[in-house]
Every structure is written in C-alpha cells, then in structure tokens.
Amino acid sequence: MNFSFFKNLPVLYFYLISIVSFVIANIVRDQSITIYYIVLLIGIVSFFVGIMRRVKSK
C-alpha cells in the first residue's frame, strides 16, 4: 500500500480530522460503543500525527 499522500497533507487537515472524529464519537457514543472507540482512536491518532508533523516542520 502506498501512503505517500499522507506526507503531502497539510497539518491543518489532521487537526480537522481529529475534531470531526471527536464530534462523531460523541454523537454515536450512545448507539454503538464499538464505533465510539474506533472513531475516538482515529481522532487521537490524527491529532498526534498532526502534532508530530508540526514539530518536524519547525
């Protein structure tokens, strides 16, 4: 699998993905706990990827 498109994404997109993931996680928390944890994990990972990319760019 080629994940080179992640290298070209601006840092802002990772922060937006994390915010959207946290909002979706809060919406689906009562309906499905499995989807809640999956989306929450996506949000946390994308947030930390954004932080790491920002630190590397400075």
Secondary structure, DSSP 8 states (H G I E B T S, - for coil): ---THHHHS-HHHHHHHHHHHHHHHHHHTTT-HHHHHHHHHHHHHHHHHHHHHHHHH-
